[in-house]
Amino acid sequence: MSQEPSNADPTTHGIDLDSVDRVLETTRSVRRRIDFARPIEPEVIERCIEIATQAPTGIDAENWRFIVVTSPEKKAALAELYGRAHLTLVEARGVPLKPTHRALIDRLHEIPAMILVCAEGRLTASTDSMQVGFLGSILPAAWSLMLALRARGLGSTWTSLLVFHADEVARILDIPNGITQTVMLPVGYMSGAVLKPAKRKPPHEVTYWDRWGDRRDDGRET
């Protein structure tokens, strides 16, 4: 873990850095340790969405839209599409289905809520800058939503597989034309999940200073 200067104040500007860092470092995909029988209060979901819409947006517009799915029939229909897309992806990659993924597929229809993060407008631009601008104005909100859920004891999983069947999803949820579907978060209160930081490459291995390939000279061997 990187070290901050010794004079760093964990309560600067009224922010408890330990709590914030813990949420950021331990927001993981939760696929099995979910209380499938416990419903989620609508007010909790709406508060998390309220927080999510404070995310940065590069196009100066609040084009994010959220669809919260709790209907058993609609969840079952979306779960079937998700399972189909996942198996297609696994076959294309030639890798076995992980047990945690299988567990989610088997019980996805039981998940208390699914939250689809959509954007008004269509991703039709062919240039990198336009694509980055469009997705960069919606995906930060999806990540903020996942963090807000985590802070309230709700587990979720970042998945974009339903986009494989976007037309069918649109029919199920009456999504109009001109709307872009991005990620779907299956959400439920966690039950026995132990979340901890994942093993990642240290910052000095993935960070360059002033030019590509140059690392900060701090005496560390490279």
Contacts in CASP RR format, 6 or more apart in sequence:
PFRMAT RR
TARGET T0000
AUTHOR 0000-0000-0000
METHOD contacts of the structure
MODEL  1
MSQEPSNADPTTHGIDLDSVDRVLETTRSVRRRIDFARPIEPEVIERCIE
IATQAPTGIDAENWRFIVVTSPEKKAALAELYGRAHLTLVEARGVPLKPT
HRALIDRLHEIPAMILVCAEGRLTASTDSMQVGFLGSILPAAWSLMLALR
ARGLGSTWTSLLVFHADEVARILDIPNGITQTVMLPVGYMSGAVLKPAKR
KPPHEVTYWDRWGDRRDDGRET
2 202 0 8 1.000
2 203 0 8 1.000
8 17 0 8 1.000
10 16 0 8 1.000
10 17 0 8 1.000
10 18 0 8 1.000
11 17 0 8 1.000
23 147 0 8 1.000
23 150 0 8 1.000
23 151 0 8 1.000
24 147 0 8 1.000
25 196 0 8 1.000
25 197 0 8 1.000
26 150 0 8 1.000
26 195 0 8 1.000
26 196 0 8 1.000
26 197 0 8 1.000
27 146 0 8 1.000
27 147 0 8 1.000
27 150 0 8 1.000
27 195 0 8 1.000
28 195 0 8 1.000
28 196 0 8 1.000
28 198 0 8 1.000
29 100 0 8 1.000
29 156 0 8 1.000
29 157 0 8 1.000
29 158 0 8 1.000
30 155 0 8 1.000
30 156 0 8 1.000
30 157 0 8 1.000
30 188 0 8 1.000
30 190 0 8 1.000
30 193 0 8 1.000
30 195 0 8 1.000
31 100 0 8 1.000
31 101 0 8 1.000
31 103 0 8 1.000
31 104 0 8 1.000
31 157 0 8 1.000
31 186 0 8 1.000
32 100 0 8 1.000
32 103 0 8 1.000
32 104 0 8 1.000
33 190 0 8 1.000
33 191 0 8 1.000
33 192 0 8 1.000
33 193 0 8 1.000
33 194 0 8 1.000
34 107 0 8 1.000
34 111 0 8 1.000
34 112 0 8 1.000
34 155 0 8 1.000
34 188 0 8 1.000
34 189 0 8 1.000
34 190 0 8 1.000
34 191 0 8 1.000
34 193 0 8 1.000
35 112 0 8 1.000
35 188 0 8 1.000
35 189 0 8 1.000
35 190 0 8 1.000
35 191 0 8 1.000
36 107 0 8 1.000
36 110 0 8 1.000
36 111 0 8 1.000
36 112 0 8 1.000
36 188 0 8 1.000
38 112 0 8 1.000
38 188 0 8 1.000
38 189 0 8 1.000
39 70 0 8 1.000
39 112 0 8 1.000
40 112 0 8 1.000
40 113 0 8 1.000
40 154 0 8 1.000
40 187 0 8 1.000
40 188 0 8 1.000
40 189 0 8 1.000
42 68 0 8 1.000
44 152 0 8 1.000
44 154 0 8 1.000
45 68 0 8 1.000
45 113 0 8 1.000
45 115 0 8 1.000
45 187 0 8 1.000
47 148 0 8 1.000
48 145 0 8 1.000
48 148 0 8 1.000
48 149 0 8 1.000
48 152 0 8 1.000
48 154 0 8 1.000
49 66 0 8 1.000
49 115 0 8 1.000
49 145 0 8 1.000
51 144 0 8 1.000
51 145 0 8 1.000
51 148 0 8 1.000
52 64 0 8 1.000
52 66 0 8 1.000
52 141 0 8 1.000
52 142 0 8 1.000
52 144 0 8 1.000
52 145 0 8 1.000
52 148 0 8 1.000
53 62 0 8 1.000
53 64 0 8 1.000
53 141 0 8 1.000
54 144 0 8 1.000
55 140 0 8 1.000
55 141 0 8 1.000
55 143 0 8 1.000
55 144 0 8 1.000
56 137 0 8 1.000
56 140 0 8 1.000
57 63 0 8 1.000
57 64 0 8 1.000
57 136 0 8 1.000
57 137 0 8 1.000
57 138 0 8 1.000
57 140 0 8 1.000
57 141 0 8 1.000
58 133 0 8 1.000
58 136 0 8 1.000
58 137 0 8 1.000
59 133 0 8 1.000
59 134 0 8 1.000
59 137 0 8 1.000
61 137 0 8 1.000
63 119 0 8 1.000
63 120 0 8 1.000
63 121 0 8 1.000
63 137 0 8 1.000
63 138 0 8 1.000
64 117 0 8 1.000
64 118 0 8 1.000
64 119 0 8 1.000
64 120 0 8 1.000
64 137 0 8 1.000
64 138 0 8 1.000
64 141 0 8 1.000
65 117 0 8 1.000
65 118 0 8 1.000
65 119 0 8 1.000
65 120 0 8 1.000
65 179 0 8 1.000
66 115 0 8 1.000
66 116 0 8 1.000
66 117 0 8 1.000
66 118 0 8 1.000
66 145 0 8 1.000
67 115 0 8 1.000
67 116 0 8 1.000
67 118 0 8 1.000
67 173 0 8 1.000
67 175 0 8 1.000
68 113 0 8 1.000
68 114 0 8 1.000
68 115 0 8 1.000
69 75 0 8 1.000
69 78 0 8 1.000
69 113 0 8 1.000
69 114 0 8 1.000
69 115 0 8 1.000
69 116 0 8 1.000
69 173 0 8 1.000
70 112 0 8 1.000
70 113 0 8 1.000
72 109 0 8 1.000
74 172 0 8 1.000
74 173 0 8 1.000
75 108 0 8 1.000
75 109 0 8 1.000
75 110 0 8 1.000
75 111 0 8 1.000
75 114 0 8 1.000
76 109 0 8 1.000
77 172 0 8 1.000
78 108 0 8 1.000
78 114 0 8 1.000
78 162 0 8 1.000
78 169 0 8 1.000
78 172 0 8 1.000
78 184 0 8 1.000
79 105 0 8 1.000
79 108 0 8 1.000
79 109 0 8 1.000
79 111 0 8 1.000
80 109 0 8 1.000
81 162 0 8 1.000
81 164 0 8 1.000
81 165 0 8 1.000
81 168 0 8 1.000
81 169 0 8 1.000
82 105 0 8 1.000
82 108 0 8 1.000
82 159 0 8 1.000
82 161 0 8 1.000
82 162 0 8 1.000
82 184 0 8 1.000
83 105 0 8 1.000
83 108 0 8 1.000
83 161 0 8 1.000
84 165 0 8 1.000
85 161 0 8 1.000
85 162 0 8 1.000
85 164 0 8 1.000
85 165 0 8 1.000
86 97 0 8 1.000
86 101 0 8 1.000
86 105 0 8 1.000
86 161 0 8 1.000
87 97 0 8 1.000
88 164 0 8 1.000
89 161 0 8 1.000
89 164 0 8 1.000
90 96 0 8 1.000
90 97 0 8 1.000
97 105 0 8 1.000
104 157 0 8 1.000
104 186 0 8 1.000
108 186 0 8 1.000
111 186 0 8 1.000
111 187 0 8 1.000
111 188 0 8 1.000
112 187 0 8 1.000
112 188 0 8 1.000
112 189 0 8 1.000
113 186 0 8 1.000
113 187 0 8 1.000
113 188 0 8 1.000
114 184 0 8 1.000
114 185 0 8 1.000
114 186 0 8 1.000
114 187 0 8 1.000
115 145 0 8 1.000
115 156 0 8 1.000
115 184 0 8 1.000
115 185 0 8 1.000
115 187 0 8 1.000
116 162 0 8 1.000
116 169 0 8 1.000
116 173 0 8 1.000
116 181 0 8 1.000
116 183 0 8 1.000
116 184 0 8 1.000
117 138 0 8 1.000
117 139 0 8 1.000
117 141 0 8 1.000
117 142 0 8 1.000
117 145 0 8 1.000
117 182 0 8 1.000
117 183 0 8 1.000
117 184 0 8 1.000
117 185 0 8 1.000
118 138 0 8 1.000
118 175 0 8 1.000
118 179 0 8 1.000
118 180 0 8 1.000
118 181 0 8 1.000
118 182 0 8 1.000
119 134 0 8 1.000
119 137 0 8 1.000
119 138 0 8 1.000
119 179 0 8 1.000
119 180 0 8 1.000
119 182 0 8 1.000
120 178 0 8 1.000
120 179 0 8 1.000
120 180 0 8 1.000
121 178 0 8 1.000
121 179 0 8 1.000
121 180 0 8 1.000
122 178 0 8 1.000
122 179 0 8 1.000
122 180 0 8 1.000
123 131 0 8 1.000
123 134 0 8 1.000
123 135 0 8 1.000
123 180 0 8 1.000
125 131 0 8 1.000
125 134 0 8 1.000
134 180 0 8 1.000
135 182 0 8 1.000
138 180 0 8 1.000
138 182 0 8 1.000
139 182 0 8 1.000
139 183 0 8 1.000
142 158 0 8 1.000
142 182 0 8 1.000
142 183 0 8 1.000
142 185 0 8 1.000
143 158 0 8 1.000
145 185 0 8 1.000
146 156 0 8 1.000
146 158 0 8 1.000
146 185 0 8 1.000
149 155 0 8 1.000
149 156 0 8 1.000
149 185 0 8 1.000
149 187 0 8 1.000
150 156 0 8 1.000
150 195 0 8 1.000
153 189 0 8 1.000
153 190 0 8 1.000
154 187 0 8 1.000
154 188 0 8 1.000
154 189 0 8 1.000
154 190 0 8 1.000
155 187 0 8 1.000
155 188 0 8 1.000
155 189 0 8 1.000
155 190 0 8 1.000
155 193 0 8 1.000
156 185 0 8 1.000
156 186 0 8 1.000
156 187 0 8 1.000
156 188 0 8 1.000
157 185 0 8 1.000
157 186 0 8 1.000
158 183 0 8 1.000
158 185 0 8 1.000
159 183 0 8 1.000
159 184 0 8 1.000
159 185 0 8 1.000
159 186 0 8 1.000
160 182 0 8 1.000
160 183 0 8 1.000
160 184 0 8 1.000
161 184 0 8 1.000
162 169 0 8 1.000
162 181 0 8 1.000
162 184 0 8 1.000
163 181 0 8 1.000
163 182 0 8 1.000
166 181 0 8 1.000
169 175 0 8 1.000
169 181 0 8 1.000
170 176 0 8 1.000
170 179 0 8 1.000
170 181 0 8 1.000
175 181 0 8 1.000
204 215 0 8 1.000
204 216 0 8 1.000
204 218 0 8 1.000
204 220 0 8 1.000
207 215 0 8 1.000
207 216 0 8 1.000
208 214 0 8 1.000
208 215 0 8 1.000
209 215 0 8 1.000
209 216 0 8 1.000
215 222 0 8 1.000
END
